[in-house]
Amino acid sequence: MVHAQTAEFRERTIARYQLSLEAGRYPQVQAALAAMGERFTAAAALLLGQLGAKDARRDARAVIAVCAGLVYESTVGGQRPYSASEISELLGDLLAARLG
């Protein structure tokens, strides 16, 4: 999913960043983005809980934050885009550390 957001869906990702920047001026947009984020966090927490996470919500937020950083740096940040294998390795390491 991270790689797709930086490759085939790159333009959508950039549009989402632009929308997020504008959301501060539009409470309805901010609320919609917050609700979307909460649904995503809840789904990630459920999955991590099933995988044995002790604090699934905290771990979900950590994984999402790392994913968001990878996507940002690969689309609009100053670094070269992360490859699919780099993303897989980084997230594998993170999950191994969080899940034990």
C-alpha positions in Angstrom: 0.0 0.0 0.0 2.8 2.4 0.9 4.6 1.8 -2.4 1.3 2.1 -4.4 0.7 5.5 -2.8 4.1 6.7 -4.0 4.0 5.1 -7.5 0.8 4.3 -9.3 -1.3 6.5 -7.0 1.3 9.3 -6.6 -1.0 12.0 -8.0 -3.8 11.0 -5.6 -1.4 11.2 -2.7 -0.2 14.7 -3.6 -3.9 15.7 -3.9 -4.6 14.3 -0.5 -1.7 16.4 0.9 -3.0 19.5 -0.7 -6.5 18.8 0.7 -5.0 18.2 4.1 -3.3 21.6 4.0 -6.6 23.3 3.1 -8.6 21.4 5.7 -7.6 23.8 8.4 -9.9 26.4 6.8 -12.8 24.1 6.2 -14.1 22.3 9.3 -16.2 19.8 7.3 -13.1 18.7 5.4 -11.1 18.4 8.6 -13.8 16.3 10.2 -14.0 14.0 7.1 -10.2 13.6 7.1 -10.2 12.9 10.9 -13.0 10.3 10.5 -11.1 8.6 7.7 -7.9 8.5 9.8 -9.8 7.1 12.7 -11.3 4.3 10.6 -7.9 3.5 9.2 -6.4 3.4 12.7 -9.1 1.2 14.0 -8.6 -1.3 11.1 -4.9 -1.3 11.7 -5.3 -1.8 15.4 -7.7 -4.7 14.8 -5.2 -6.4 12.5 -2.3 -5.8 14.9 -4.4 -7.1 17.8 -5.0 -10.3 15.9 -1.2 -10.6 15.4 -0.6 -10.3 19.1 0.1 -6.6 19.8 0.0 -5.8 23.5 -1.2 -2.2 22.8 -2.7 -2.5 19.4 -3.9 1.1 19.0 -0.6 2.5 20.0 1.2 0.2 17.7 -1.2 1.0 14.9 -0.5 4.7 15.3 3.2 4.0 15.2 3.0 1.9 12.1 0.8 4.5 10.4 3.2 7.3 11.3 6.1 5.4 9.8 4.1 4.7 6.7 3.0 8.3 6.4 6.6 9.4 6.7 7.7 6.9 4.0 4.9 8.1 1.7 5.7 11.8 2.3 9.4 11.4 1.7 8.8 9.4 -1.4 6.4 11.9 -3.0 7.0 15.4 -1.9 9.9 15.2 0.6 13.5 15.8 -0.3 14.7 12.2 -0.3 14.7 9.8 -3.2 11.7 7.6 -3.2 11.9 4.4 -1.2 11.8 1.2 -3.2 9.2 -1.5 -2.6 11.9 -3.7 -1.1 13.1 -0.9 1.2 9.6 -0.2 2.4 9.0 -3.9 3.0 12.2 -4.3 5.0 11.6 -1.2 7.1 8.0 -2.1 7.9 9.1 -5.7 8.6 11.6 -4.5 11.1 9.1 -2.2 12.7 6.5 -4.9 13.0 9.0 -7.4 14.4 10.0 -4.8 17.0 6.5 -4.0 18.0 5.1 -7.5 18.0 8.1 -9.2 19.5 
